[in-house]
Amino acid sequence: MGKKKPSMTKTIKDIFKAKTQVTLSDLYKTLSENPDITKTVNQNVLKHRIRSCIYSLSQSNVIERTADATYKIKK
């Protein structure tokens, strides 16, 4: 069997751990440059999935919104 790819949520969490604050634009740019993601998801679906993951992480109290389209990990 091949190597299992990390989930989109895990990838986004890793990005948050690397930076103190992340904007949606940062996430769009970083994930759209990831070949594992872009070969399976088109650009419009990718943006929707990113926003969906952000919403899920926010509802789980993992991240919090600090400004328009800007988020950080909750302490």
N, CA and C atoms as an extended XYZ file, in Angstrom:
225
Properties=species:S:1:pos:R:3:atomname:S:1:resname:S:1:resid:I:1 pbc="F F F"
N         0.827       -1.193        0.000 N   MET     1
C         0.000        0.000        0.000 CA  MET     1
C         0.866        1.248        0.000 C   MET     1
N         0.330        2.302       -0.602 N   GLY     2
C         1.058        3.565       -0.661 CA  GLY     2
C         0.987        4.323        0.644 C   GLY     2
N         1.777        5.347        0.705 N   LYS     3
C         1.816        6.196        1.888 CA  LYS     3
C         0.528        7.016        1.983 C   LYS     3
N        -0.074        7.066        3.156 N   LYS     4
C        -1.312        7.813        3.353 CA  LYS     4
C        -1.018        9.311        3.378 C   LYS     4
N        -1.803       10.067        2.624 N   LYS     5
C        -1.626       11.519        2.575 CA  LYS     5
C        -2.305       12.155        3.774 C   LYS     5
N        -1.721       13.225        4.329 N   PRO     6
C        -2.366       13.899        5.463 CA  PRO     6
C        -3.668       14.557        5.020 C   PRO     6
N        -4.618       14.623        5.923 N   SER     7
C        -5.905       15.247        5.608 CA  SER     7
C        -5.722       16.750        5.455 C   SER     7
N        -6.684       17.373        4.823 N   MET     8
C        -6.646       18.825        4.639 CA  MET     8
C        -6.640       19.514        6.003 C   MET     8
N        -7.439       19.010        6.943 N   THR     9
C        -7.501       19.611        8.281 CA  THR     9
C        -6.145       19.521        8.969 C   THR     9
N        -5.489       18.390        8.877 N   LYS    10
C        -4.162       18.224        9.497 CA  LYS    10
C        -3.162       19.188        8.858 C   LYS    10
N        -3.219       19.305        7.548 N   THR    11
C        -2.318       20.220        6.841 CA  THR    11
C        -2.551       21.660        7.292 C   THR    11
N        -3.806       22.051        7.440 N   ILE    12
C        -4.130       23.409        7.890 CA  ILE    12
C        -3.672       23.617        9.333 C   ILE    12
N        -3.861       22.622       10.192 N   LYS    13
C        -3.380       22.731       11.577 CA  LYS    13
C        -1.867       22.922       11.607 C   LYS    13
N        -1.150       22.206       10.754 N   ASP    14
C         0.303       22.341       10.687 CA  ASP    14
C         0.712       23.756       10.265 C   ASP    14
N        -0.040       24.342        9.357 N   ILE    15
C         0.240       25.718        8.932 CA  ILE    15
C         0.032       26.673       10.107 C   ILE    15
N        -1.027       26.462       10.882 N   PHE    16
C        -1.277       27.303       12.055 CA  PHE    16
C        -0.179       27.149       13.102 C   PHE    16
N         0.351       25.956       13.250 N   LYS    17
C         1.421       25.746       14.232 CA  LYS    17
C         2.702       26.457       13.813 C   LYS    17
N         2.894       26.633       12.512 N   ALA    18
C         4.103       27.277       12.010 CA  ALA    18
C         4.032       28.806       12.090 C   ALA    18
N         2.826       29.361       12.105 N   LYS    19
C         2.645       30.824       12.148 CA  LYS    19
C         1.731       31.188       13.304 C   LYS    19
N         1.849       32.408       13.797 N   THR    20
C         0.966       32.833       14.874 CA  THR    20
C        -0.415       33.194       14.350 C   THR    20
N        -0.464       33.882       13.224 N   GLN    21
C        -1.741       34.219       12.602 CA  GLN    21
C        -1.699       33.828       11.140 C   GLN    21
N        -2.851       33.397       10.636 N   VAL    22
C        -2.943       32.968        9.241 CA  VAL    22
C        -4.176       33.609        8.621 C   VAL    22
N        -4.018       34.132        7.418 N   THR    23
C        -5.164       34.671        6.688 CA  THR    23
C        -5.666       33.621        5.696 C   THR    23
N        -6.892       33.792        5.270 N   LEU    24
C        -7.433       32.885        4.258 CA  LEU    24
C        -6.593       32.944        2.987 C   LEU    24
N        -6.127       34.122        2.630 N   SER    25
C        -5.279       34.266        1.437 CA  SER    25
C        -4.007       33.434        1.557 C   SER    25
N        -3.399       33.445        2.765 N   ASP    26
C        -2.204       32.621        3.002 CA  ASP    26
C        -2.518       31.145        2.786 C   ASP    26
N        -3.654       30.709        3.336 N   LEU    27
C        -4.038       29.303        3.193 CA  LEU    27
C        -4.320       28.950        1.742 C   LEU    27
N        -5.049       29.813        1.041 N   TYR    28
C        -5.337       29.566       -0.369 CA  TYR    28
C        -4.042       29.415       -1.160 C   TYR    28
N        -3.111       30.337       -0.929 N   LYS    29
C        -1.846       30.320       -1.679 CA  LYS    29
C        -1.022       29.079       -1.341 C   LYS    29
N        -0.850       28.807       -0.062 N   THR    30
C        -0.028       27.673        0.366 CA  THR    30
C        -0.595       26.347       -0.123 C   THR    30
N        -1.892       26.152        0.047 N   LEU    31
C        -2.492       24.872       -0.331 CA  LEU    31
C        -2.650       24.723       -1.838 C   LEU    31
N        -2.807       25.822       -2.558 N   SER    32
C        -2.916       25.717       -4.014 CA  SER    32
C        -1.573       25.380       -4.652 C   SER    32
N        -0.488       25.577       -3.906 N   GLU    33
C         0.841       25.215       -4.400 CA  GLU    33
C         1.238       23.789       -4.018 C   GLU    33
N         0.395       23.113       -3.243 N   ASN    34
C         0.670       21.743       -2.809 CA  ASN    34
C         0.208       20.767       -3.899 C   ASN    34
N         1.140       20.047       -4.546 N   PRO    35
C         0.759       19.166       -5.659 CA  PRO    35
C        -0.149       18.004       -5.248 C   PRO    35
N        -0.022       17.517       -4.029 N   ASP    36
C        -0.891       16.425       -3.574 CA  ASP    36
C        -2.348       16.864       -3.528 C   ASP    36
N        -2.575       18.114       -3.211 N   ILE    37
C        -3.937       18.628       -3.101 CA  ILE    37
C        -4.468       19.063       -4.462 C   ILE    37
N        -3.668       19.777       -5.232 N   THR    38
C        -4.159       20.355       -6.484 CA  THR    38
C        -4.433       19.310       -7.556 C   THR    38
N        -3.808       18.150       -7.479 N   LYS    39
C        -4.098       17.147       -8.511 CA  LYS    39
C        -5.419       16.422       -8.258 C   LYS    39
N        -5.980       16.569       -7.052 N   THR    40
C        -7.253       15.913       -6.758 CA  THR    40
C        -8.418       16.881       -6.607 C   THR    40
N        -8.136       18.170       -6.428 N   VAL    41
C        -9.196       19.155       -6.163 CA  VAL    41
C        -8.983       20.378       -7.049 C   VAL    41
N       -10.057       20.839       -7.715 N   ASN    42
C        -9.904       22.064       -8.515 CA  ASN    42
C        -9.952       23.294       -7.595 C   ASN    42
N        -9.610       24.440       -8.153 N   GLN    43
C        -9.411       25.658       -7.362 CA  GLN    43
C       -10.665       26.098       -6.594 C   GLN    43
N       -11.840       26.050       -7.219 N   ASN    44
C       -13.064       26.486       -6.534 CA  ASN    44
C       -13.423       25.550       -5.385 C   ASN    44
N       -13.267       24.259       -5.595 N   VAL    45
C       -13.557       23.288       -4.539 CA  VAL    45
C       -12.540       23.425       -3.419 C   VAL    45
N       -11.297       23.705       -3.761 N   LEU    46
C       -10.243       23.877       -2.759 CA  LEU    46
C       -10.594       25.017       -1.800 C   LEU    46
N       -11.020       26.141       -2.325 N   LYS    47
C       -11.372       27.277       -1.467 CA  LYS    47
C       -12.527       26.918       -0.537 C   LYS    47
N       -13.504       26.209       -1.062 N   HIS    48
C       -14.632       25.779       -0.234 CA  HIS    48
C       -14.157       24.845        0.881 C   HIS    48
N       -13.302       23.902        0.558 N   ARG    49
C       -12.804       22.959        1.574 CA  ARG    49
C       -11.964       23.648        2.631 C   ARG    49
N       -11.188       24.631        2.225 N   ILE    50
C       -10.397       25.389        3.200 CA  ILE    50
C       -11.327       26.120        4.166 C   ILE    50
N       -12.333       26.808        3.631 N   ARG    51
C       -13.286       27.523        4.499 CA  ARG    51
C       -14.043       26.550        5.395 C   ARG    51
N       -14.372       25.392        4.869 N   SER    52
C       -15.062       24.370        5.656 CA  SER    52
C       -14.185       23.874        6.807 C   SER    52
N       -12.914       23.647        6.537 N   CYS    53
C       -11.983       23.218        7.593 CA  CYS    53
C       -11.812       24.298        8.647 C   CYS    53
N       -11.717       25.555        8.203 N   ILE    54
C       -11.596       26.679        9.139 CA  ILE    54
C       -12.831       26.741       10.032 C   ILE    54
N       -14.002       26.590        9.446 N   TYR    55
C       -15.241       26.612       10.225 CA  TYR    55
C       -15.253       25.470       11.242 C   TYR    55
N       -14.864       24.296       10.809 N   SER    56
C       -14.834       23.127       11.696 CA  SER    56
C       -13.852       23.334       12.853 C   SER    56
N       -12.666       23.823       12.548 N   LEU    57
C       -11.672       24.080       13.595 CA  LEU    57
C       -12.149       25.170       14.553 C   LEU    57
N       -12.840       26.149       14.027 N   SER    58
C       -13.384       27.225       14.854 CA  SER    58
C       -14.470       26.690       15.789 C   SER    58
N       -15.362       25.861       15.268 N   GLN    59
C       -16.431       25.282       16.080 CA  GLN    59
C       -15.883       24.330       17.144 C   GLN    59
N       -14.723       23.738       16.875 N   SER    60
C       -14.090       22.819       17.828 CA  SER    60
C       -13.214       23.552       18.837 C   SER    60
N       -13.210       24.881       18.776 N   ASN    61
C       -12.393       25.720       19.665 CA  ASN    61
C       -10.903       25.467       19.533 C   ASN    61
N       -10.467       25.117       18.336 N   VAL    62
C        -9.039       24.932       18.073 CA  VAL    62
C        -8.427       26.255       17.620 C   VAL    62
N        -9.174       26.997       16.808 N   ILE    63
C        -8.711       28.296       16.338 CA  ILE    63
C        -9.768       29.353       16.647 C   ILE    63
N        -9.347       30.617       16.564 N   GLU    64
C       -10.293       31.716       16.762 CA  GLU    64
C       -10.029       32.802       15.727 C   GLU    64
N       -11.079       33.511       15.390 N   ARG    65
C       -10.985       34.596       14.424 CA  ARG    65
C       -10.483       35.837       15.136 C   ARG    65
N        -9.471       36.479       14.565 N   THR    66
C        -8.910       37.684       15.175 CA  THR    66
C        -9.253       38.945       14.394 C   THR    66
N        -9.555       38.793       13.117 N   ALA    67
C        -9.944       39.915       12.247 CA  ALA    67
C       -10.615       39.316       11.017 C   ALA    67
N       -11.012       40.161       10.095 N   ASP    68
C       -11.612       39.658        8.863 CA  ASP    68
C       -10.647       38.703        8.170 C   ASP    68
N       -11.094       37.471        7.956 N   ALA    69
C       -10.332       36.438        7.242 CA  ALA    69
C        -8.973       36.144        7.876 C   ALA    69
N        -8.842       36.387        9.179 N   THR    70
C        -7.585       36.134        9.896 CA  THR    70
C        -7.883       35.303       11.138 C   THR    70
N        -7.083       34.262       11.339 N   TYR    71
C        -7.318       33.324       12.430 CA  TYR    71
C        -6.009       32.992       13.132 C   TYR    71
N        -6.122       32.530       14.380 N   LYS    72
C        -4.967       32.054       15.129 CA  LYS    72
C        -5.383       30.874       15.997 C   LYS    72
N        -4.403       30.100       16.450 N   ILE    73
C        -4.692       28.968       17.323 CA  ILE    73
C        -5.125       29.504       18.680 C   ILE    73
N        -6.163       28.906       19.213 N   LYS    74
C        -6.646       29.291       20.539 CA  LYS    74
C        -5.717       28.736       21.599 C   LYS    74
N        -5.495       29.494       22.643 N   LYS    75
C        -4.597       29.034       23.711 CA  LYS    75
C        -5.365       28.382       24.818 C   LYS    75
